[in-house]
Amino acid sequence: MISKHTFLGTAGVLWCFLWFFYVSDRPSHSKRISKKELNYIENSLADILAPDSKKKRPVPWLAIFKSVPVWAVFCGHFAGDWGGHMMITTLPLFMNDVLGLDFASLGFLTAIPYLTYFVCMNLGGFTADKLQKANVLSTIAIRRIAMIVSLGSQAVFLIASGYCGCGQEILVIIFLTLGIGLSGIQYSGYMVSYLDIAPAFAGPILGIGNTIPCIAGIIGPVMVGYLTPTVSLSGFYGFLLFVTYRWHFYHI
């Protein structure tokens, strides 16, 4: 039987081959792009892809750190990652310790919310593009709605799952699936906002934005390890879900 480490390592190597085969440095260098798509990308990023843009432009670090919109995106990114890190680190323990589900069945059960997450992430992006092309809503309105729906739904369903009683395992799994799944819509909110606010410097800003939310990944497991021995498991997870609930609504 192939171990999980061998499987994941092999999958990573295969992904590298696909990446080198399909990805190009510039849209015009791609052999698999249509003329229509190439024109769309080049027209959308005319300033970045212009011949004189090959000269390296200095990153305006001071302006970036003084920008209110940039910090607004960072806050949304942090809130989204807080919920994600909490679920990744505590969901299997919650299902085993509180719901009493055996670890043999947890692999499939913990995968259901993230399969829903993947579907909602893609449907959210598709819907956001359709709304933007139809000029139904402004870009900023679409981004805000995406964050409200994703963080709000995750907050509501997570806190609801924390108050379910014994014998309601199916209801808890449904709540967790809806909460985690709908949070995938956040990619149509904060993630693409990096390109909206500063397309020429989206890379450096996203690098900072990805670093700050990692604090959530550090605090979360530490909180779990510190509080679990001192309170009841159900009370602790209720508290943890409540913190996530309040944090999400604060950022909304």
C-alpha positions in Angstrom: 0.0 0.0 0.0 1.4 3.4 -1.0 1.9 5.7 2.0 0.4 9.2 2.0 3.8 10.8 1.9 4.8 8.9 -1.3 1.5 9.7 -2.9 1.7 13.4 -2.1 5.3 13.6 -3.2 4.6 11.9 -6.5 1.6 14.2 -7.1 3.8 17.2 -6.5 6.4 16.0 -9.0 3.6 15.4 -11.6 2.2 18.8 -10.9 5.7 20.3 -11.7 5.8 18.6 -15.1 2.3 19.9 -15.9 3.3 23.4 -14.7 6.5 23.5 -16.9 4.5 22.3 -19.9 1.5 24.6 -19.6 2.8 27.8 -18.0 4.6 30.6 -19.8 6.4 33.7 -18.7 4.2 35.9 -20.7 0.7 35.4 -22.4 2.3 35.9 -25.8 4.7 33.1 -25.2 2.0 30.5 -24.6 1.3 28.0 -27.4 -2.1 27.1 -26.1 -3.8 30.4 -25.8 -6.5 31.6 -28.2 -6.1 34.9 -30.0 -9.2 36.3 -28.3 -7.9 35.5 -24.8 -4.5 36.9 -25.7 -6.0 40.2 -26.8 -8.2 40.3 -23.7 -5.2 39.8 -21.4 -2.9 42.2 -23.2 -5.6 45.0 -23.4 -6.4 44.5 -19.7 -2.8 44.7 -18.7 -1.6 47.1 -21.3 0.5 49.2 -18.8 2.2 46.2 -17.3 2.9 44.4 -20.6 4.0 47.4 -22.5 7.6 47.3 -24.0 8.8 50.1 -21.6 7.4 48.1 -18.6 10.3 45.6 -19.0 12.4 48.1 -17.1 12.1 47.1 -13.4 9.9 49.5 -11.5 10.7 50.2 -7.9 8.1 48.9 -5.5 6.5 51.8 -3.6 6.8 50.2 -0.2 5.9 53.3 1.8 2.8 54.0 -0.2 1.7 50.3 0.1 2.0 50.3 3.9 0.2 53.7 4.1 -2.6 52.6 1.8 -6.0 52.0 3.6 -7.4 49.8 0.7 -4.3 47.5 1.0 -4.8 47.1 4.7 -8.5 46.4 4.1 -7.5 43.6 1.8 -5.0 42.3 4.4 -7.8 42.2 7.1 -10.1 40.3 4.8 -7.2 37.9 4.0 -6.4 37.4 7.6 -10.1 36.7 8.6 -10.5 34.2 5.7 -7.3 32.4 6.7 -8.2 32.4 10.4 -11.3 30.3 9.6 -9.4 28.1 7.3 -6.6 27.4 9.7 -9.0 26.7 12.5 -10.9 24.1 10.5 -7.7 22.5 9.2 -6.2 22.1 12.6 -9.3 21.3 14.7 -11.9 19.7 12.4 -10.6 16.1 12.8 -10.2 16.5 16.5 -13.7 18.1 16.8 -15.3 15.2 15.0 -13.4 12.6 17.0 -13.4 14.1 20.5 -16.8 15.8 20.5 -18.9 13.9 18.0 -17.3 10.6 18.9 -16.6 9.6 15.3 -13.8 7.1 14.7 -10.7 8.1 12.8 -11.3 5.4 10.2 -14.3 7.4 8.9 -12.9 10.9 9.4 -10.9 10.9 6.1 -14.0 11.0 4.0 -16.1 13.1 6.4 -13.4 15.8 6.7 -13.0 15.9 2.9 -16.7 16.7 2.3 -16.5 20.3 3.4 -13.4 21.0 1.3 -15.0 19.4 -1.8 -17.9 21.8 -1.3 -15.3 24.6 -0.8 -13.7 23.8 -4.1 -17.1 23.9 -5.9 -18.2 27.1 -4.2 -14.8 28.7 -5.0 -15.2 28.1 -8.7 -18.9 28.9 -8.8 -18.2 32.1 -6.9 -15.6 33.2 -9.4 -17.8 32.3 -12.4 -20.7 34.3 -10.9 -18.5 37.3 -10.0 -17.2 37.4 -13.6 -20.8 37.3 -15.0 -22.0 40.1 -12.8 -18.9 42.2 -13.6 -19.3 41.7 -17.4 -23.0 42.4 -17.3 -22.4 45.7 -15.3 -24.9 44.6 -12.8 -22.7 45.6 -9.9 -19.5 47.6 -9.5 -16.3 45.7 -8.9 -16.0 46.9 -5.3 -19.6 45.8 -4.6 -19.0 42.4 -6.0 -15.9 42.0 -3.8 -17.8 43.2 -0.7 -20.7 40.8 -1.3 -18.3 37.9 -1.8 -16.7 38.6 1.6 -20.0 39.1 3.4 -21.4 35.9 2.0 -18.3 33.8 2.6 -17.3 35.1 6.1 -20.9 35.6 7.2 -22.1 32.1 6.3 -19.0 30.5 7.8 -19.5 32.4 11.0 -23.2 31.5 11.3 -22.8 27.8 10.4 -19.8 27.3 12.6 -21.4 28.8 15.7 -24.5 26.8 15.0 -22.5 23.6 14.8 -20.9 24.4 18.2 -24.3 24.4 19.8 -25.6 21.1 18.4 -26.2 18.5 21.0 -25.4 14.8 21.2 -27.0 12.6 18.6 -26.9 15.5 16.1 -23.8 14.4 14.3 -25.4 14.6 10.8 -26.6 18.1 11.5 -23.2 19.2 12.6 -21.5 17.8 9.5 -24.1 19.6 7.3 -23.4 22.9 9.2 -19.7 22.4 8.8 -20.0 21.5 5.2 -22.1 24.7 4.5 -19.9 26.9 6.6 -16.5 25.8 5.1 -17.9 25.3 1.6 -19.5 28.7 1.3 -16.3 30.3 2.6 -14.7 29.4 -0.7 -16.5 32.4 -2.2 -13.9 34.6 -0.4 -11.6 34.0 -3.4 -13.8 36.3 -5.4 -13.4 38.9 -2.6 -10.0 39.5 -1.1 -7.8 37.4 -3.3 -8.6 39.1 -6.7 -8.6 42.5 -4.9 -4.8 42.4 -5.0 -5.1 42.8 -8.8 -7.9 45.3 -8.5 -6.0 47.8 -6.3 -2.5 47.5 -7.7 -2.1 45.2 -10.7 1.5 46.2 -11.3 2.6 45.3 -7.7 0.1 42.6 -6.9 2.9 40.1 -6.5 4.8 41.9 -3.7 1.5 42.9 -2.0 0.2 39.4 -2.1 3.5 38.1 -0.7 2.9 40.4 2.4 -0.8 39.5 2.5 0.1 35.8 2.5 2.6 36.3 5.3 0.3 38.2 7.8 -2.5 35.6 7.8 0.1 32.9 8.7 -0.1 34.4 12.2 -3.5 32.8 12.4 -2.0 29.4 11.6 0.4 29.9 14.5 -2.0 31.2 17.0 -4.7 28.7 16.3 -2.8 25.4 17.1 -1.2 27.1 20.2 -4.6 28.1 21.4 -5.8 24.5 20.9 -2.9 23.1 22.8 -3.1 25.6 25.7 -6.9 25.5 26.3 -7.8 21.9 25.6 -6.4 20.4 28.9 -8.1 23.1 31.0 -11.7 23.1 29.8 -14.2 20.5 28.6 -13.8 19.5 25.0 -17.2 20.6 23.9 -16.9 23.9 25.8 -13.5 24.6 24.3 -14.7 23.9 20.7 -17.7 26.1 21.4 -15.4 28.9 22.5 -13.1 28.4 19.5 -16.0 28.5 17.1 -17.4 31.6 18.9 -14.0 33.4 18.5 -14.1 32.6 14.8 -17.7 33.8 14.6 -16.9 37.1 16.2 -13.7 37.6 14.2 -15.5 37.1 10.9 -18.3 39.5 11.7 -15.8 42.1 12.9 -14.0 42.0 9.5 -17.3 42.1 7.6 
